[in-house]
Amino acid sequence: MSAVPGLQADCEELLGAFQQADTVRFERFAELWRERRFHTVFYGRMRALERNKLTKKTLELAQQYFLPPYAFQIRVGALYLLYGLYNTQLCQPKQKIRIALKDWPEIQKFQQDLIDSQHYDAAYIFRKLRLARAFHFTAMPKLLNYRTKKKIEENEFKEEFKDPSNRVNSLITNDVLEELMNIHDHYQKMKCAISADKSQPDKALSLIKDDFVVTLKDITLEHQEWQQNRMKLFLNAKETDETENKKKDETLLQSEGSERASALARIKYRSYSAVAEASKSRRHRQVRLESSESGKSPSRSRKTSRRPQPARRGDSPEVRGEMEVAEETVTRHVGMPVIIEENSDEEEVSLPKRKRRC
């Protein structure tokens, strides 16, 4: 089972809804989980081996959103997703979450950020997974086989889930700004020490602005705000394009439906108008013929189908005479169907009766 159809789309839809909620609370994630009945992802009749493969693939897919370069909120949602999938799986014993050793320091830093930011519900969920021994620590992110060549699939990161931070935010952090402030204060004290007036440095020594660190901090915050607004505009434009495309598709379907209906109407009109009409006399004759044929009783048709048996050699003359009388009686009822012409309604056409034998 190399891929599970629709699984990635379902996970991204759940994480996207959690991102739009603009919160990292587990209570909100649980509501979204219950609305989508996400616990039924493992339901279905399958063998134990297939169930283990499906669970491993599901945990592996959810685990990739728990690591960088995804945003903090997406990583928290991935943590909640792993917690829900691990506890609702049907495997016995439970399948564990595969974590490479190179990724563990990043996960520990993420845990410390949760505690520092006072997101105690997310920190509690992570500790619950640690106590349940839900993590399987490995040397490599994926299983390697001996003497086998496999094409390494590159993960396609969803742009909406990525952390909007760039090189500016990664270089100018709070620790860097604090260190720059300490260096700037020490620099100011050294200038005062070598100046004539110990209270303030000489103007000749003022090579940088006094508010250098504050200005740098303001520029960084302004850049972050600009980048967030740009991401919001990008998302809004994408939603607008999707809405417009949906409307265009609906309009196209409606136009195709109306064109098809009109084409069918034209075909029906042509087929009905192409039927040749019979003459008045012919129509009248057909109707009277059908009515006369329909007036026959089933008993009469049965009588006409009966034929008298021929006389055998051993029969006496009296018996042969009685059979001839019966034959004459039957032949009186045999005749062609009556057809009434247009000019004379009272004339009837029938066959002459057979004369009786002597």
N, C-alpha and C positions, 0 to 999 in steps of 0.2 A: 504494500500500500504506500506508494510513493507520495501521493497527495490525496487530501480529503477535499472533495468538491464543496465549495461554499463555506468551508470552515473559516478561512481567512477573512472573507467578506463579513461573516457574522461577528467575528471578534473585533474587526475594525469598526463595524457599525455600533457595537456596544461601547467601545472606547471613545468613539466620536461623540456619542450622546453624553457620555460622562464628561468629556471636554467641554461641550456646550453648556453643561450645567454649571461650569465655573466654580467648582468646589472640589475638595479632596476628602470629603466626609464619606465614611463607609456606609452610613445610613442611606445616602442618596444612591450610591452604587448598588446597594441591595435592592432598592426599589426598581432600578433599571433592569437588574438581573431577573427579578420576579415578573416584570412586565413582559419580558421576552421569553420567559420559561427556558432560561439557558441551561437549567439542570438536565433537560431532556436530551442534551447533545450526545450522551452516551447510551440512550435508549435504543432498543432494537435487538432482534434475535441474531446472535452471532457466536461463533466459537470463541474459546478462551484465548487462542493465539491471535485471532483478528481483533479481539477486544483490547488486548495488550498493545498491539501495534497502533490501534486508533488512539488510545490514551497517551502513548508516548508521543505520537505526532501532534496531538492537541496541546500537551504541555510544552513541547518544543516550540510550537508556534506562538503560544502566549508568552513564553519566556523571553523571546527576542524583543518584545516591547518593554521589558523590565530593565533593559540596559541602554546606555547612550547609543546614538545621539538623540534619543527621544526626549521630549520635554518632561518637566518634573510632574505635571499633572497626569500625563500619559503613563509615566512609570508607576505612579501610585495606583492608577486604574489597573495596570498590568499586575501589580502585586495583589490587588483584590481579586482579579480574574484567576490568578494562579491558586489563590486560597480557595475560591469556589470550585474550580475544576478538580483540585486535589481531593477535596472532601466529598464531592459528588460522584467520583469515578466508581465503577462497579468491579474493578479488578481486586483480586485477593491473592497475594498481598498487594498493597497499593503500589502503583508506579510512581517513581520519584522524579523530582525536577532536576534536570541535568545542569550543573553549574561548573564551568571551567575555572581552574585555579587562577588564571590571569584576570578573570572578571570579579573575583571575590573581593579584592580591595575596593573596587568601585562600588560594590554592593554595601560594604561596611560603611563607606563614606556616605552613601545614600541613607543608610539607617541613622547615622549621626545627624544628618540634615533634618530628618524627620523629628528627631528628639529636640534639636535646637529650635526648630520652627513650631514646636509644641503640637505637632500632629500625632497625638498619642494613640488615636485609633489605628492609624497606619502602622505605627511602631509596634502596637500590640499584635496586629495581624502578622507582622514579620516575625515577632518572637514566637507566636503560636506555631508557625511553620518550622522554626528552628527546633522547638521542643518536640514537635511531632516527627522530627528527623525526615522532613520532606525533601531535603536537598541531597543530591548525589554528586559529590565532588569528583571531577574527572580531570585528566591532564589536557584533553582537547575538547573543544565545544561539540564536535560531532564524532561519532564512532568511526575509527579507522580500521580497515581490513588489510590483512597481509597480502601483498602481491596482487592487489586489485587496483585498477585505474578507474576512478570515478570522477565525473565532471563536477567540480565544485560550483554549486549554485550560489550566486551572489544575491543577498537579500535586497529587495527593492523597498526602500524606506518610503513611507507615506509622508508627503511633504507637510500635510496639515499637522502631523504628530511630532515633527521635529522641533527641537529646542530652537527658538529664534535667536539665540545668542550666536555671536560670530567672534572673529579674532579680537575685536575691541573689548568685548565683554570678558573674553577668556584671559586677556592680558591685564586689564585694569579691574582687579577685584577689590574687595574690601580690605583684604590683607595688604595688597600692594599700596592702596591709598593710605592706609595707616602707617606703613613703613615710609612712604614719601613724606608724610606729615612730620614724623619724627626726624627724618633727615633735614627737612626744611627748618625745623626749630633749632636743631643743632647748628645749622649753617648760620642762622641769624645770631645765635649766641657767640659764635666764633668771630663774626664781623664786629660785634659790639666790643669784644675783648681786644681787638687790634685797633680800634678807633680811638680818637682823642676823647670823645664823649662816650663814656662807658654805658650810658643809658640807651643810646641809639647808634646804629652804624653810620659811617660816613656815606655821603651820596655817591662818592666815587666807587664805592664797593657794591652798589646796588646793581647787580648784573641781571637779576631775574625779579619778577614781580613778587610782592609779598603774598598775594592771594593766589599763587600758582596752583596749589593743591586743590583749593576750593573751586577754582575755575575748571580744572581738569575733571573734578567730580561732577560738576554741573553739565559739562559737555557730554560726559559718558551717560548720564541719566537722560539727557535730551536725545541722544542717539538711540538708546533703548526704547524710549517712547515713540520715536519716529519709526523704528523697525516694527513695533507692535501694531501701530496704526497701518503700516504698509501690509502686514499680514492680514489684518482685519479687512482691508480693502480687497485684498486678493481673494479671501474667502467669500466676501459678499459678491464680487464679480463672478466667481465660479458658480455660486448659487443662482445668480441672475441668469447666467448662460444656460444652466441646466433647466431653469424654469421656462426660458424662451424656447429651448429645443423641445421641451415636452409639449408646449403649446403648438409649436410648428408640426410636431408629429401627430397631435390630435386633429389639427386642421387638415393635414394631408390625408389622414384616415377617413375623415368625414367627407372630403372631396372625392376620394376614391370610391367610398360607399355610394355617394350620390351618382357618380358617373356609371357605376356598375348597375344601379337601379334603373337609370335612364336607358342604358344599353339593353337590359332585359326587357324593358317596356317596348323598345323599338322592335326587338326580335319577336315578341309576342304579337305585336300589331301586324308585322309582316306575315307571320305564320297564319294568323286569323284571316287577314285580308286575301291571302293566296288560295283559300279553299274555294273550289268551284261549286256554285250553287246549281242544284238540279232543277229541271223544269217543273212547272206547276203540276202538269199531268203526271209526271213521273213520281213526284213526291206524293201525290194523292194515291197513286197505285201502290207505292211501297207501304204506305200507312195502312191501306185497306187490306193488303196482302198479309202484313204482319198481324193485324187484328183478326183476320180470318183464321190464320194459322194458330194464333194464340187461343182461339175459341175452341179448338179441339180438346176433347176430354181424353184423359189417359186410357179410359176404358175402351174408347173407340179405336185408338191406335193399337191396343192389344188385340182387339177383335180382328182387325184387318191383317195383323201379322200371323194369325192362325190359318193354317191351310189344312183342308181335309186330306187324310191319308188315302192313297189309292187302294182299290180293292185287291185283295190277294186272291190266289187261284182257288183256295179251298173254301172261299166264302160262297154262300148260297145266293140265288137271285134276289131274294127278299132283302138280304143284308146289303147287296149292292144298290138296290133301289133306295133304301133309307140313306145311304151315304151320298147318293146323288142329290137327294132332297136337301140334305144338310149343306152340300156344296153350293147349291143354288141360293140357299138362305144367306150363306156367307158372302157370296159375290154381289148380293144386292147392296151391301154396305161398302163395297170397294169402289173408289172413284177418285178423281183428281180434286185438289182443293178448289173451292169456289172463288173466282175472281170477278169482281163487279167492275164493269167498264164505266167510263165517265158518262157516256150518252144515255145508256139504259141501265138503270139500277136494278131492274127486275129480271134481266136476262141472266141465266146461269148456264155454265158450260159443264157438262158431265159426260161420262162414258155411257154408251148404250148397255143395257142389261143383257146378260147372256140368256139365250133361250133354253128352256128345259128340254132335256133329252127324253126321248120316248123309250 
